[in-house]
Amino acid sequence: MASFKKTATGWRADVFKKGIRRSKTFRAKREAVAWSNQIEYEIEQGHHDTGAAPPNATMYHILERYRDDVSPKKRGARWEVTRLNQMMRDPLLADVKLSDVGPRHFSAWRDKRLKEVSGSTVNREFNLLTHACKLAWREWQWLKEHPMAGVSRPPENKPRDRVITDAEIESYVETSGFSFKTPPATVLSRVGAMFLFASETAMRGGEICKMKKTDIDFNKRVVYIPETKTGVPRWVPLSTKAIKILNHVLDYTKGTPTVFCVTASQRDALSRKIMKKAGLEGINFHDTRRTALTRLSQKFGPMELAKISGHQDLKILQSVYYAPDPSDLVEKLE
């Protein structure tokens, strides 16, 4: 039995017959219908085995199955689906037959991507491809060997060391329209409030977007983060200013599912808009995390700081997220 679903790029056909599932996306619905009819006929004729790769399968089919069956179970599903859809449109990778795929194809893909994006981005996509190929090799048995074995990774980018100044924070907040004197009625102003809150707490943007009122203990002045990047929940202490921001925002957003009532995509797009309008260069929203941790390091030791930030590796905390001004270190000698 076939079903059809409209997607952002066309029509997706899903066929499930005799325990065998196949899916593919097409630009036009008529192409999806024709393909599903052909697949149903082939299944009836015994040309498909349960769990086996489709006839003449390519890397497209591995990426598609991973996108549909594996990615939805992850916290980073939105990012993965976007990247996988992009890879599935890249003929240098997607059109390679599984019977022929090998290290040379991934080396060519890597070199092409390095001309378009940074080494760190390529490495994140490399991780995604590696996991997809490993599943296709070990569990799905679509591949006879791991085709990415031996393919070298590009070097990582130099870690960012940008700390946002007080003047830049003030400019960002003012441009967003956020003020303690007026209700944060616009999404833009609440993004400004999030930026200010992140600069106080070192919380990630995604964590702030998901924060609910029930996660906050105003008596103990802490916020509980149940879902984190590392998978380990943590408590974050709240400064007097952070409490003030929350109270002011909640006066307007009370009754909404989340405290700031801003989605991750809204925060990302509007933050870029604010920075461009404010003329702020060389910074991004995530730099608030480094900024806050650098300031908090004046009050907390390394272990306490790691508890606040959620870092399990102190080397990452020290080399990437702690960027003190050398003059501040000199002052401590006096």
N, C-alpha and C positions, 0 to 999 in steps of 0.2 A: 504494500500500500504506500503510495507516494503522497507527500504533503509539500506545500510550497509556501515560502515566506518571503515577503518583501524586505530587502536589506538596503543599507545605504549605497551599496554598489550595484544592486540589481536584484535578482531573484535566486533564492537558495532552494534547491530541491533535496528532500530527504526521502530516501527509499528504505523501507524496512520490510523484508520478506523472508520467510523461512529462517528467522533468526539472524539474517545477514543485513547489516546496515551500511548504506552508502549515502554520501551527500556531496553536493557540488554547487557552486554559485555561478550564475550566468547573468549576462546583461539583460536579456529579454526572457519573459516568462515562457514563450513558445519554445525557446531553446531548452529551458529547464524541463518542460513537459516531454519533449522529444527524447531527452537524455534519460529521464526516469523510466519511460516506456521501454527503452533499449536495455537498461539495467535490469528491469523486472523480467524481461524476456531471457536475458543471459543467466539470471539466477534460476529461472525455471529449467533452463537447459543444463544446469549444473556447472556453469563456467566460473562460479564464485564460491569460495570456501569461507566458512565462518571465521572471521578475524583475519583472513588473508588479504594481502594487498590487492587493490584493483588491477585488472589487466593493464599492462603498459604503464604502470604507476610511475609518477615522478615525485620530486621533492615537494611539489605542490600538495600532494595527497598526505604526506607526513605532516606538513605544516598545518593543513586543514584539520586533520584528526586531532592534533595536539591543541589547536585553537578551540575546537568544539568540545573535547572531552577532558582536557587537562587544565587549561587556563582558567575556566570558570570556577575552579575549586580554590584558586589562589587569591590572596588579598590584592595582589597587583594585577588582577585580571584585565582591567581597562588598558593599562600600559602594554601588556603582552598581546592582547588582541589587535591593538593598533599596529604594533611592530610586525606581528605575524601577517596581517593583511598586506602590509607594505612589502614584506618578503615574497608573498604569494603573487605579487604583481611584477616582481623582478625576474625577467626571463633568464638572467644569468644564473639564477638559483632554482627558481620554480620549475623550469622546463627540463631540468636534467633528469633523465630516467634513472630509477633506482638500480637498474642493472648495470649502470655505467658510472654512478656517482662515486667520487673519490676526493682525496685531499686537494687535488688541483682545482676543483670547482670552488671549494671554500676559500682557497688562497686567492683566487681571482675575485671572488665576492668581497673578501676582506680588503684587498687593495683598492677596489672600486669604492667601497664605503669610506675608506680613509681619506679619499679625495672630497667627500661630502660632509663628514662629521668627525668629531674628535675621537682619539684613541679610546677614551673611557666609554664613549657611547658604543663604539664597535665591540668592546669587550663585554658590555652588558648584552648586546645582541648575540655575541658569540656564546655566552652562557646559555641563552635561550635555545639556540640552535643545537648546542652540544647535548642538552637534556632531551630535546626532541629526537635527535638521532640515536641517543642511548636507549630510549624507550623503544624506538622502532627496531633497534638491533636486538636488545635483550629480551623484551617482553612481547612486542607485536610480531617479531620474527619477519619483518619486512626487509631487513637488511642482513647480509651474511657477515658483515663486519662493521666496525664503527668507522664511518667515512671521514671523520674529522681528526682521527688519531694522527699525531705528528704535525698538525697545522699549528704554526706558531702564532701567538697572540701579539697584538701591537702593544707598545709601552703605554702605561697609564699616563694621563695628564698630570702635570704638577698640581698638587693639592692647592685649593684656593686658600688664601690667607687674608681675605678682605674683611675688615671689621667696619661696620657702619658707624659713622660719627653721630653725635647728638644732633648736629645741625641737619644731617641728611634724614634722620628719623623725623625731626620736626617738619622738614619740607615735605616728606612723604605723607605724613598724617594730615598736614594742612591742605595738600593738594587733593586728598581723598574726600575732604569735607567733614572728617570726624572731629567732633568737639564735645567736651563734657558739658557745654552750655546748651546743646540742642540734641534732640533724640536722633539716634542713628537710623533714620528712616530709609536711606538708600543702601543698596548692596555695596556701592562704592565706598560709602562711609564706614560700613562694617568691615570691609577689607582693610581700611586704614586702622580700625580698632584691632583687627587680628595682627597686623604688622607690629603695632605697639605692644600687644600682649605677647607676641612671640619674642620680641626683644627683651622682655622681662623674664620669661619662663624657659627659653631655649626649647620649647616644644616645636615639633615639626608642623608644617602647614596642614598636612593631612590629618594629624591628630587634633588640631584645633577645629578643623571643619567638622569632625565627627563628635566633638565634645558635647555632652548633654548636661543639663542642670543637675541631674541625679549623680553625675560623676564628681560633683564639687562638694566638698565639706567646708563650709564657710567658718565653722567653729574652729576646726583644726588648721584652716588656711592651706588646704592641699586639694589637688585635683587628681583623680584616678584615671589612668589611661589603660583600658583593658586590652586594646589591640595596638601592638607596636611593631616596628619594622623587624625587630629581633625575635618577636613572638613571646617576649617576657613582659608581662604587665608591670607598671611602675606607678609610684606616687610622685607628684611634682609639687614642691612648696610654692606658695603664692606670695609675692611681695605685696606691700600695701597698695602700690600702683596697679598691680595686676588685679587685686580685689576690686579696686575702684572701677577699672575697665569693665569687669564682669557685671558688677551691679548696674552700671550705667546702660550696658547693652541689654541686660535681662529686663530692665524696666520697659524696654520696647519689644523684645522678642519673646517674652514669657508666653508659654502655651505652644511654642513651635518645637519641632522635634529636636533641633540642635540649638546651642547657645547663640551662635552668630548667624545662623540661618543663611549660610553661604556654602555653595557646593565647591568641590575641588577645582572643577573647570572654570567656575566663575572667579575664584580666587586667583588662579593662574593668569587668566586673560586680563582681568581688571588690574592686577598688580603691575603687569607690564605696561598697561595704559597709564597708570599713575606715575610710574617711573619715567616714562617718556615725556609726559606733560610737565613733570617736576624737573626734568633735565638731569636726572640722576643716572650716572653712567658707571659701569663696572660693578654693579651690585645686583643681586637677585633676592627673592623672598627668603630663600634658605640661608642667606648670609646672616639673618637675624639669629640663627641658632649659634653660630660662631661668636657673634657679638655678645649674646647673653652669657654664654659659657665663659668668655674671656672676663666679663665683669664679675660673674659669680665666683670665679677663681680667686678673687680677692677676699672672699668670705668663707669659701669651702676648700677643703683639701681634695686631692685627686680621687680618693675613694668615694667621698661624698658627692663630688662633681659627677662621677661615673653613674652613681645611683640616680641623680637628677636627669642626666642626659640619656641614660639607658645603654651606654656603651659597655660592652663586655670585654673589649680590647682596649686597654689603657694607651697602647701605642697609637691607635687611631685618634683617640681623644686628644693626645698630646700633639701629634703631628698635623692634624687636620682642623680640629675644632677649638684649639686653645692658641690664640695669637695675641699675646700681650705686647704692649709697647715696651721696647727696651728701657726707656726712661723710667717706666713704672717699676721695673725690676731693680734699677739702680737706686731708686728712692728707698726700697726696702732694706738696702744695705746701711742706710744712715741711722 
